[in-house]
Amino acid sequence: MHFLCLTLVLLVSYTSAFTSHDYSSALEKCILFFEGQRSGRLPANQRLTWRGDSGLSDGSGYHVDLVGGYYDAGDNVKFGLPMAFTTTLLAWSVIEFGNSMGNQLDYAKAAVRWGTDYLLKAATASPGTLYVQVGDPNMDHHCWERPEDMDTPRNVYKVSSQSPGSDVAAETAAALAAASIVFKDSDPAYSAKLLHTAMKVFDFADRYRGSYSDTLNSVVCPFYCSYSGYQDELLWGASWLHKASRNASYLAYIQSNGQTLGANEDDYSFSWDDKRAGTKVLLSQGFLENSIQEFQLFKSHSDNYFCSLVPGSPSFQAQYTPGGLFYKGSESNLQYVTTSTFLQLTYAKYLNTNKGVAHCGTSTVTADKLVAMAKKQVDYILGDNPGKMSYMVGFGQRYPQHVHHRGSSVPSVHAHPARIGCNDGFQYLRSGSPDPNVLSGAIVGGPDNKDNFADNRDNYQQSEPATYINAPFVGALAFFSTAM
């Protein structure tokens, strides 16, 4: 009864904050953001027109073509691990909620493809090698340059059989496999290429085990250090290959390797680093929708994850701000909000296929309850919060004006064609003026644990956007754009 009452309170309290049109508008902006993160030669239909071509010689010094892909956040480095995770989550958003995207579906698929086109290059340029990064982050962070001007070293980094990186390789396999589902009907040849490459990259990840953090050290740490190890990515990658290929060998792999790869471990966050919660939810679909008995374990662990988020649950352990925002960490907290929100909506969808519930001890949590909780987080991000601030740039009446983002804060190449050098750009980092280029749709790191937000460009913990914050939010916004 406690959970039922709480569900009703949530639905009554947050039903009227935004309309379907609002969510649709936010969805359009959320996808548009990825055009601002593009590296490479921009297409003729580029909509964020203040951006220009960049990184056109990436890889050339190493005799490989690594042009394209995404800059991860507010800098000009192409980090392979978060880029692959971003692509996986964009693809998963399309898989689960593409039918709700309307006229934004093609743009969402284009965002997926911009990532996979690059990942295919990275995975096939040299035999037995996966290219995992372009740009020296230590040098890049010493400059404040728009990507069109950057002259910092475009070093290329890779993993191989001698220098393994199972984490980044398995995440790349997951991204390619998930995307193969997205394009299965609209572009079968491309889909087949993605799946074939995913299988090869996963085999490489599994055969030559090791963490890319140990291989590349200060090039990836502390920026995107694989703190959780590589086991979670191997199980995640195998799960996506099972879903994409329906090849029995991946089911066998999950069954025989699951215990050593974390199948029995409960984890209460889902991020570019730690895939355990997402893997459990993904595999639970096999039990909930297809009655694959081997996957019942993953349904139980998924229940544990969602019960940890529910106040009043026997296993509740999440932290919320006074204004109701899920709070996991002081640096880029909204990444955890958007991933958990996506998982809640996806699990609710799976549960609804057979009127299932999540079991929390002697109590239960319904799919409607999960949707209500997710809606509260989505609405908070969009402006229904104590500060009345939208944390999505360009959405609502009040949103961040001083984003920690080089391209957004420095005058565009169209407005200021002359080059702006490494040190010359810092005047824009420290400027109190609003960003000259609106990075439409960008979701910033967000407020602190007391709902306070400093709209300060130099405060990267709160004001820096990232592709992996937006990617799962695409699916969440698509759901609410048609559910209201």
C-alpha positions as CSV (number, residue, x, y, z in Angstrom):
1,M,0.0,0.0,0.0
2,H,2.9,2.3,0.8
3,F,4.3,2.0,-2.7
4,L,0.8,2.4,-4.3
5,C,0.2,5.7,-2.4
6,L,3.7,7.0,-3.3
7,T,3.1,6.2,-7.0
8,L,-0.2,8.1,-7.0
9,V,1.4,11.1,-5.2
10,L,4.2,11.2,-7.8
11,L,1.8,11.0,-10.7
12,V,-0.4,13.8,-9.3
13,S,2.5,16.0,-8.5
14,Y,4.4,15.8,-11.8
15,T,1.7,15.2,-14.4
16,S,1.3,18.8,-15.4
17,A,4.9,20.1,-15.5
18,F,5.4,19.6,-19.3
19,T,3.3,18.7,-22.3
20,S,4.0,16.2,-25.0
21,H,5.0,19.1,-27.2
22,D,7.6,20.2,-24.6
23,Y,9.1,16.7,-24.5
24,S,9.2,16.6,-28.3
25,S,10.9,19.9,-28.4
26,A,13.5,18.7,-25.8
27,L,14.0,15.5,-27.8
28,E,14.8,17.5,-31.0
29,K,17.3,19.6,-29.1
30,C,18.8,16.6,-27.3
31,I,19.6,14.9,-30.6
32,L,20.8,18.2,-32.2
33,F,23.5,18.5,-29.5
34,F,25.4,15.6,-31.1
35,E,25.9,17.8,-34.2
36,G,27.8,20.2,-32.0
37,Q,30.2,17.4,-31.0
38,R,31.0,16.2,-34.4
39,S,34.6,15.8,-35.5
40,G,35.5,15.5,-39.2
41,R,34.0,17.0,-42.4
42,L,30.5,18.2,-41.6
43,P,27.7,17.2,-44.0
44,A,25.7,19.6,-46.1
45,N,22.6,19.1,-43.8
46,Q,24.5,20.1,-40.7
47,R,22.0,22.1,-38.6
48,L,24.4,23.6,-35.9
49,T,25.9,25.9,-38.5
50,W,28.3,27.7,-36.2
51,R,30.5,24.6,-36.2
52,G,33.0,23.9,-39.0
53,D,35.2,21.1,-40.2
54,S,37.8,19.8,-37.8
55,G,40.3,17.0,-37.3
56,L,40.6,16.3,-41.0
57,S,44.0,14.8,-40.8
58,D,43.3,12.6,-37.7
59,G,45.3,9.4,-38.1
60,S,47.3,10.5,-41.1
61,G,50.6,10.6,-39.3
62,Y,50.1,7.0,-38.5
63,H,48.9,6.1,-42.0
64,V,45.3,5.4,-40.9
65,D,42.0,7.3,-41.5
66,L,40.5,8.3,-38.1
67,V,38.6,11.3,-39.3
68,G,35.1,11.6,-37.8
69,G,33.6,10.6,-34.6
70,Y,32.6,12.7,-31.6
71,Y,34.4,14.9,-29.1
72,D,33.4,13.6,-25.7
73,A,32.6,16.8,-23.9
74,G,34.0,20.3,-23.8
75,D,37.4,19.5,-25.2
76,N,38.8,18.3,-28.5
77,V,39.9,14.8,-27.7
78,K,38.2,11.7,-29.2
79,F,38.1,9.2,-26.3
80,G,37.1,5.7,-27.5
81,L,35.5,4.3,-24.3
82,P,32.9,7.1,-23.7
83,M,32.4,7.5,-27.5
84,A,31.5,3.8,-27.8
85,F,29.3,3.9,-24.7
86,T,27.5,7.0,-26.1
87,T,26.9,5.1,-29.4
88,T,25.6,2.0,-27.5
89,L,23.1,4.1,-25.5
90,L,22.0,6.1,-28.6
91,A,21.4,2.8,-30.4
92,W,19.5,1.4,-27.3
93,S,17.4,4.5,-27.2
94,V,16.4,4.0,-30.8
95,I,15.8,0.2,-30.3
96,E,13.4,0.7,-27.3
97,F,11.8,4.0,-28.1
98,G,12.4,4.7,-31.8
99,N,8.7,4.2,-32.5
100,S,8.0,7.3,-30.3
101,M,10.5,9.5,-32.0
102,G,8.4,10.6,-35.0
103,N,10.2,13.0,-37.3
104,Q,13.3,12.8,-35.1
105,L,14.0,9.2,-35.8
106,D,16.2,9.8,-38.8
107,Y,18.2,12.4,-36.9
108,A,18.7,9.9,-34.0
109,K,19.8,7.2,-36.5
110,A,22.2,9.7,-38.1
111,A,23.7,10.4,-34.6
112,V,24.2,6.7,-34.1
113,R,25.8,6.3,-37.6
114,W,28.2,9.2,-37.0
115,G,29.5,7.2,-34.1
116,T,29.6,3.8,-35.8
117,D,31.2,5.1,-39.0
118,Y,34.1,6.2,-36.9
119,L,34.2,3.0,-34.7
120,L,34.3,0.9,-37.9
121,K,37.4,2.8,-39.0
122,A,39.0,2.4,-35.6
123,A,38.3,-1.4,-35.6
124,T,39.3,-2.2,-39.2
125,A,42.2,0.1,-40.0
126,S,44.9,-2.3,-39.0
127,P,44.7,-6.1,-38.3
128,G,44.8,-7.1,-34.7
129,T,44.5,-3.5,-33.6
130,L,41.7,-1.2,-32.2
131,Y,42.4,2.5,-32.3
132,V,40.9,3.9,-29.1
133,Q,41.9,7.6,-28.9
134,V,42.9,10.6,-31.0
135,G,44.5,13.6,-29.2
136,D,46.8,14.0,-26.2
137,P,44.4,15.1,-23.4
138,N,47.1,16.5,-21.2
139,M,48.2,18.8,-24.1
140,D,44.7,19.5,-25.2
141,H,43.6,20.7,-21.7
142,H,46.4,23.2,-21.7
143,C,44.7,25.1,-24.4
144,W,41.3,26.7,-24.9
145,E,40.8,26.3,-28.6
146,R,37.8,25.8,-30.8
147,P,38.1,22.4,-32.7
148,E,38.5,24.1,-36.0
149,D,41.7,25.8,-34.8
150,M,43.3,23.1,-32.7
151,D,47.0,22.6,-33.2
152,T,47.7,20.4,-30.2
153,P,49.2,17.0,-30.9
154,R,46.8,14.6,-32.5
155,N,48.5,11.5,-31.2
156,V,46.8,8.2,-31.9
157,Y,46.5,5.5,-29.3
158,K,45.6,1.9,-29.8
159,V,45.2,-1.5,-28.1
160,S,46.5,-4.8,-29.5
161,S,47.2,-8.4,-28.5
162,Q,50.4,-7.2,-26.9
163,S,48.8,-4.2,-25.3
164,P,45.3,-5.3,-24.5
165,G,42.2,-3.2,-23.8
166,S,39.3,-5.6,-23.2
167,D,37.1,-2.8,-21.7
168,V,37.2,-0.4,-24.6
169,A,37.2,-3.2,-27.2
170,A,34.1,-4.9,-25.7
171,E,32.3,-1.6,-25.4
172,T,33.1,-1.0,-29.1
173,A,31.7,-4.4,-29.9
174,A,28.6,-3.6,-27.9
175,A,28.1,-0.3,-29.8
176,L,28.5,-2.0,-33.2
177,A,26.2,-4.8,-32.3
178,A,23.5,-2.5,-30.9
179,A,23.7,-0.3,-34.0
180,S,23.4,-3.4,-36.2
181,I,19.8,-3.8,-34.8
182,V,19.0,-0.1,-35.5
183,F,19.9,-0.4,-39.2
184,K,18.8,-4.0,-39.8
185,D,15.7,-3.0,-41.8
186,S,16.7,0.3,-43.3
187,D,20.3,-0.6,-44.4
188,P,20.8,-4.4,-44.2
189,A,24.3,-4.3,-45.7
190,Y,25.5,-1.7,-43.2
191,S,23.9,-3.7,-40.4
192,A,25.6,-6.9,-41.5
193,K,29.0,-5.1,-41.6
194,L,28.4,-3.7,-38.1
195,L,27.5,-7.1,-36.7
196,H,30.4,-8.9,-38.4
197,T,32.9,-6.3,-37.1
198,A,31.3,-6.5,-33.6
199,M,31.9,-10.2,-33.5
200,K,35.6,-9.8,-34.5
201,V,36.2,-7.0,-32.0
202,F,34.5,-8.9,-29.2
203,D,36.7,-12.0,-29.9
204,F,39.7,-9.8,-29.8
205,A,38.6,-8.3,-26.4
206,D,37.9,-11.7,-24.9
207,R,41.0,-13.4,-26.3
208,Y,43.5,-10.8,-25.2
209,R,42.3,-9.8,-21.8
210,G,43.5,-6.7,-19.9
211,S,42.5,-3.2,-19.1
212,Y,43.3,-0.3,-21.4
213,S,44.1,1.8,-18.3
214,D,47.1,-0.4,-17.6
215,T,48.1,-0.2,-21.3
216,L,47.7,3.5,-21.8
217,N,48.1,4.9,-18.3
218,S,48.2,8.7,-18.1
219,V,46.8,9.1,-21.6
220,V,43.4,7.8,-20.4
221,C,43.7,8.2,-16.7
222,P,42.3,10.1,-14.8
223,F,40.1,11.2,-17.7
224,Y,38.4,7.9,-18.6
225,C,40.2,5.4,-16.4
226,S,38.5,2.0,-16.4
227,Y,37.9,1.9,-12.6
228,S,35.5,-1.0,-12.8
229,G,37.9,-3.2,-14.7
230,Y,37.1,-5.0,-18.0
231,Q,34.9,-7.8,-16.8
232,D,31.7,-5.8,-16.9
233,E,32.3,-4.8,-20.5
234,L,32.9,-8.4,-21.6
235,L,29.5,-9.5,-20.2
236,W,27.9,-6.3,-21.7
237,G,29.4,-6.9,-25.1
238,A,28.4,-10.6,-25.1
239,S,24.8,-9.6,-24.1
240,W,24.5,-7.2,-27.0
241,L,25.9,-9.8,-29.5
242,H,23.4,-12.3,-28.1
243,K,20.6,-9.8,-28.7
244,A,21.8,-8.8,-32.2
245,S,22.9,-12.1,-33.6
246,R,20.7,-14.7,-31.8
247,N,23.8,-16.9,-32.1
248,A,23.6,-19.6,-29.4
249,S,27.4,-19.2,-28.8
250,Y,26.8,-15.9,-27.0
251,L,24.1,-17.4,-24.7
252,A,26.6,-20.2,-23.9
253,Y,29.3,-17.6,-23.3
254,I,27.1,-15.7,-20.9
255,Q,26.2,-18.9,-19.0
256,S,29.7,-20.2,-18.7
257,N,31.5,-16.8,-18.0
258,G,28.8,-14.9,-16.3
259,Q,29.9,-15.7,-12.7
260,T,33.4,-14.5,-13.2
261,L,32.3,-11.4,-15.2
262,G,30.0,-10.1,-12.5
263,A,26.7,-11.6,-13.2
264,N,26.0,-12.1,-9.4
265,E,27.3,-8.7,-8.4
266,D,24.8,-5.9,-7.6
267,D,25.9,-2.5,-8.6
268,Y,24.0,0.7,-8.2
269,S,25.3,2.9,-10.9
270,F,25.4,2.7,-14.7
271,S,27.9,4.8,-16.6
272,W,30.6,4.8,-19.3
273,D,32.8,3.0,-16.8
274,D,30.4,0.5,-15.1
275,K,28.0,-1.6,-17.3
276,R,26.7,-4.1,-14.7
277,A,23.3,-2.6,-14.0
278,G,22.6,-2.0,-17.7
279,T,23.7,-5.6,-18.5
280,K,21.2,-7.0,-16.0
281,V,18.4,-5.0,-17.4
282,L,19.2,-5.9,-21.0
283,L,19.4,-9.6,-20.2
284,S,16.2,-9.5,-18.1
285,Q,14.3,-8.9,-21.3
286,G,15.1,-12.4,-22.4
287,F,13.4,-13.8,-19.3
288,L,10.5,-11.3,-19.1
289,E,9.6,-11.3,-22.8
290,N,11.0,-14.6,-24.1
291,S,10.9,-16.8,-21.0
292,I,14.6,-17.7,-21.3
293,Q,15.0,-19.3,-17.9
294,E,18.7,-18.9,-17.9
295,F,18.1,-15.2,-17.6
296,Q,15.9,-15.2,-14.5
297,L,18.9,-14.4,-12.4
298,F,19.3,-11.1,-14.2
299,K,15.7,-10.2,-13.6
300,S,16.3,-10.7,-9.8
301,H,19.4,-8.5,-9.9
302,S,17.6,-5.8,-11.9
303,D,14.9,-5.8,-9.2
304,N,17.7,-5.2,-6.7
305,Y,18.9,-2.2,-8.6
306,F,15.5,-0.6,-8.9
307,C,14.6,-1.3,-5.4
308,S,17.7,0.6,-4.3
309,L,16.2,3.7,-5.9
310,V,12.8,3.6,-4.2
311,P,12.4,5.4,-0.9
312,G,10.7,3.1,1.6
313,S,12.1,0.0,-0.1
314,P,13.9,-2.5,2.3
315,S,17.0,-2.1,0.1
316,F,16.7,1.6,-0.5
317,Q,20.2,3.2,-0.6
318,A,20.0,6.0,-3.2
319,Q,20.6,9.7,-2.3
320,Y,18.3,12.4,-3.5
321,T,18.7,16.2,-3.2
322,P,16.1,18.2,-1.2
323,G,14.4,19.0,-4.6
324,G,14.2,15.3,-5.5
325,L,17.2,14.9,-7.9
326,F,18.9,11.5,-7.9
327,Y,22.4,12.3,-6.7
328,K,25.5,10.0,-7.2
329,G,28.5,12.3,-7.4
330,S,29.7,15.9,-7.4
331,E,31.3,15.6,-10.9
332,S,28.8,15.5,-13.8
333,N,26.0,14.0,-11.7
334,L,23.4,14.2,-14.4
335,Q,25.1,11.4,-16.3
336,Y,23.9,9.1,-13.5
337,V,20.4,10.6,-13.6
338,T,20.0,10.1,-17.3
339,T,21.3,6.5,-17.3
340,S,19.1,5.5,-14.4
341,T,16.1,7.2,-15.9
342,F,16.6,5.3,-19.1
343,L,16.9,2.0,-17.3
344,Q,13.7,2.7,-15.3
345,L,11.7,3.3,-18.5
346,T,13.3,0.4,-20.3
347,Y,12.6,-2.0,-17.5
348,A,9.0,-0.7,-17.2
349,K,8.6,-1.5,-20.8
350,Y,9.9,-5.0,-20.3
351,L,7.7,-5.6,-17.2
352,N,4.6,-4.4,-19.0
353,T,4.9,-7.2,-21.6
354,N,3.6,-9.7,-19.0
355,K,2.3,-7.4,-16.2
356,G,5.4,-8.1,-14.2
357,V,6.6,-6.2,-11.1
358,A,9.9,-5.7,-9.4
359,H,10.1,-7.5,-6.1
360,C,11.6,-5.6,-3.1
361,G,11.5,-8.0,-0.2
362,T,7.8,-8.5,0.6
363,S,6.8,-5.4,-1.4
364,T,6.5,-4.8,-5.1
365,V,7.3,-1.9,-7.5
366,T,5.1,-1.6,-10.6
367,A,6.0,-0.4,-14.1
368,D,3.9,2.6,-13.5
369,K,5.9,3.4,-10.4
370,L,9.2,3.3,-12.3
371,V,7.7,5.6,-15.0
372,A,6.6,8.1,-12.3
373,M,10.1,8.1,-10.8
374,A,11.7,8.5,-14.2
375,K,9.4,11.4,-15.0
376,K,10.3,13.3,-11.9
377,Q,14.0,13.1,-12.9
378,V,13.3,14.1,-16.5
379,D,11.2,17.1,-15.4
380,Y,13.8,18.2,-12.9
381,I,16.4,18.3,-15.7
382,L,14.0,20.3,-17.9
383,G,13.3,22.9,-15.2
384,D,10.8,21.6,-12.7
385,N,13.3,22.1,-9.8
386,P,13.9,24.5,-6.9
387,G,16.1,26.7,-9.0
388,K,13.6,26.8,-11.9
389,M,16.6,26.2,-14.1
390,S,16.6,24.0,-17.2
391,Y,19.8,22.0,-17.4
392,M,19.4,21.5,-21.1
393,V,20.9,24.4,-23.1
394,G,18.3,26.2,-25.2
395,F,15.3,24.6,-23.6
396,G,13.0,26.7,-21.4
397,Q,13.2,30.3,-20.3
398,R,16.2,29.9,-18.1
399,Y,19.2,27.6,-18.9
400,P,23.0,27.7,-18.5
401,Q,24.7,30.5,-20.4
402,H,28.3,29.8,-19.5
403,V,28.9,26.2,-20.6
404,H,32.4,24.6,-20.2
405,H,32.8,24.0,-23.9
406,R,35.5,25.3,-26.2
407,G,33.5,25.5,-29.4
408,S,30.5,27.1,-27.7
409,S,32.4,29.7,-25.7
410,V,34.9,30.9,-28.4
411,P,33.6,33.0,-31.3
412,S,32.8,30.7,-34.3
413,V,35.0,30.5,-37.4
414,H,32.2,32.2,-39.3
415,A,32.0,35.2,-36.9
416,H,35.8,35.3,-36.3
417,P,37.6,33.7,-39.3
418,A,41.1,34.6,-38.0
419,R,42.7,31.8,-35.9
420,I,42.4,32.1,-32.1
421,G,45.4,30.4,-30.6
422,C,45.9,28.0,-27.7
423,N,46.4,30.7,-25.0
424,D,44.3,33.4,-26.6
425,G,41.2,31.4,-26.0
426,F,41.4,31.5,-22.2
427,Q,39.9,35.0,-22.2
428,Y,36.7,33.3,-23.4
429,L,36.9,30.6,-20.7
430,R,37.1,33.3,-18.0
431,S,34.6,35.7,-19.6
432,G,31.4,36.5,-17.8
433,S,29.6,37.0,-21.2
434,P,27.1,34.4,-22.4
435,D,28.3,31.8,-24.8
436,P,28.3,33.3,-28.4
437,N,27.3,29.9,-29.9
438,V,24.4,28.1,-28.3
439,L,25.1,24.4,-27.9
440,S,21.5,23.6,-28.3
441,G,20.4,20.5,-26.4
442,A,23.5,20.1,-24.3
443,I,22.8,18.7,-20.8
444,V,25.4,20.0,-18.4
445,G,26.8,18.3,-15.3
446,G,24.1,19.8,-13.1
447,P,23.5,21.0,-9.6
448,D,25.1,19.9,-6.3
449,N,23.5,17.8,-3.6
450,K,21.7,20.8,-2.3
451,D,20.2,21.7,-5.7
452,N,22.6,24.6,-6.1
453,F,24.1,25.4,-9.5
454,A,26.8,27.8,-10.4
455,D,26.5,28.9,-14.0
456,N,30.2,29.3,-14.2
457,R,32.2,28.2,-17.3
458,D,35.3,27.4,-15.2
459,N,33.3,25.0,-13.0
460,Y,33.5,22.0,-15.2
461,Q,32.0,19.7,-12.6
462,Q,28.6,21.4,-13.0
463,S,28.8,23.2,-16.4
464,E,30.4,20.7,-18.8
465,P,28.2,18.8,-21.1
466,A,29.0,15.3,-22.4
467,T,27.7,13.0,-25.1
468,Y,27.0,10.2,-22.6
469,I,24.8,12.5,-20.6
470,N,22.6,13.1,-23.6
471,A,22.5,9.6,-25.2
472,P,20.2,7.9,-22.7
473,F,18.1,11.0,-22.4
474,V,17.1,10.7,-26.1
475,G,15.2,7.5,-25.2
476,A,13.6,9.0,-22.1
477,L,12.4,12.1,-23.9
478,A,11.0,9.9,-26.8
479,F,9.0,7.9,-24.3
480,F,7.4,11.0,-22.7
481,S,6.8,12.7,-26.0
482,T,4.1,10.2,-26.7
483,A,3.1,9.0,-23.3
484,M,1.5,12.2,-22.0
